[in-house]
Amino acid sequence: MSEVDQQYERIIDILDPNAENREDSPPVNANTLNLYFHYLLPHIRPGLLMTGNDTCGYFSWEERFFFGFGDEALHKKMRRTKASSEDKFKFMQLLEGDEPTGLIAKVKRVNDNQIFHIPLMDLEVCEKKTAQWQIVDDYVTWIVNLIG
């Protein structure tokens, strides 16, 4: 079984373990978000080191800087008050969300202890190929591919 198929099976097992049709991924809705929320609660521990996974979504404000259309000094100034996709965060708490944004992670930026509420789909675990990385990656894969 391919890695993609294994990931898909893990997602189905969380959201609809008794599904007869295992070919269609469960949709993103209030019920499936609630199921994923309760699954993730005991699996994502406070203190887990995370970072941004892209310059889209929550971090889209940075896109112009990464593609050379913004002044580096302005980017540095804005990073004082805004979370950056390049920042490191310590996970604090998982919060419920809704269909447009999914579940929310309350995180603390490592370098200055500022608190942010960032959609979990816009974060990744820093330590790759660990159990917690896999759990978050599975969630992100599910929600990013099915939301909207």
ABEGO torsion letter per residue (X at the ends): XBAAAAAAAAAAAAABAABABAABBBBBBAAAAAAAAAAAAAABBBGBBBBBABABEAAAAAAAAAAGABBAAAAAAAAAABBBAABBBBBABBBBBBAAAEBBBBBBBAAAGBBBBBBAAABBBABBGBAAAAAAAAAAAAAAAABX
